[in-house]
Amino acid sequence: MYSSSTAAGNRLYVYEVVGLSQNGNTDSLDYSIRQSGSVFFTVPYSRMNQEMRRISRLGGKIVSIKPLNGIAPVQISADRSPAPQVIAEPPKVQEKTPAKAMTQAKEKTEIPVNLYRPNNPFIGKCIENYSLVGEGGIGIVQHLTFDLSAGNLHYLEGQSIGIIPPGTDANGKPHKLRLYSIASTRHGDKLDDKTVSLCVRQLEYQHPETNETVYGVCSTYLCNLEVGADVAITGPVGKEMLLPEDEDATIIMMATGTGIAPFRAFLWRMFKEQHEDYKFKGLAWLIFGVPKTANILYKEELEKIAAEFPDNFRLTYAISREQQNSEGGRMYIQHRVAENADEIWNLLQKPNTHAYMCGLKGMEDGIDQALSGAAAKNGAEWSAYQKQLKKEHRWHVETY
Ligand code: FAD
């Protein structure tokens, strides 16, 4: 939840639940009244979504939610699975959490995986599909948002979802799913826990033999998707790119192109949303490689965060067709990493520094090379050091 322990955060709500197993583990809920098959729970606002998911897991169906002080209840249709995203009354003001709340023990966040599989995907609706490439930019990259309110699909920052394009492949079989990194936080772009967003580049290449232009099946389908259209979604999947809960961590993010997607989610969570249990105070550093300024995806959002949080967010671009590296060639992400290699190396010495890489498959080698020099200066061998970082779950890679 993005509320804090404000008046809204402390408010209590009563859930009416049916179909709950009497033997289920309901111990953390205030399990107060029972009548005619319904069970009533009193839940603080700050735990609403968590308890919704818990009730769902226990097989229960929430049929109404109402504030304890008795305003009209929120009715939930009984003919569908519980909708964990429903929020009875979101807080209007986002206030800072008092220091006391920050000392409370944190609860372990569960990682949702494969809530929807290809044989029974979630059908979401496209509610937004807009271009992320400015005039004069290269290629087509779209930001898409899907409505999840009709089901139970939820996710964490850094996970991916699968999209199954309609139709069949060359063998007449239904298309297989394609994975896309989630570009929104768990709360979604509308901050109501009811949406998921993606950042999709239309695949376009020249056929090596015929020289014909070929367009990717799923990326073309998504980039051209109409608002209001249904989309088959699977997942979520992925544990590699999750954000640590440590509020003081240093998070180094290296992205090329649509590899920005998980980092947009990280940055929104760190800087744009307010949370009771996560107040980022560390350093986030994004090194972002694109061909042209017009291809800087989410440029305004990124630069706004950089302007508002200069002590906690650093933004470094590598714009290959507009900037030159020290040797006069194109400026790729590995050149920016090389320029900053000593500092990155020093940051990696802190046990709460995490490095992330996301985007084009080819980016890994250059970055390894860039960091090898800094490691050698410090008497270390980069590949052995990187292995250790991976073992400590501090070096995260998702390239495609
Ligand atoms: P397809 O129709 O499946 O065509 C792809 C095939 O075309 C390739 O397998 C290859 O055979 C061929 N091909 C591709 N390029 C060339 C070339 N230059 N020359 C010759 N043949 C070629 N994509 C995003 O846009 N955004 C994301 O956030 C994103 N996240 C991802 C996360 C993960 C974990 C993974 C694994 C992939 C991610 N992708 C992302 C890539 C995405 O899954 C698809 O692979 C991509 O959209 C292409 O799918 P398609 O159906 O359009 O192409």
Boltz pocket constraint, residues with backbone or C-beta under 6 A from the ligand:
constraints:
  - pocket:
      binder: B
      contacts: [[A, 160], [A, 178], [A, 179], [A, 180], [A, 181], [A, 182], [A, 199], [A, 200], [A, 201], [A, 202], [A, 203], [A, 204], [A, 205], [A, 206], [A, 207], [A, 208], [A, 215], [A, 216], [A, 217], [A, 218], [A, 219], [A, 220], [A, 258], [A, 259], [A, 261], [A, 398], [A, 399], [A, 400]]
      max_distance: 6.0
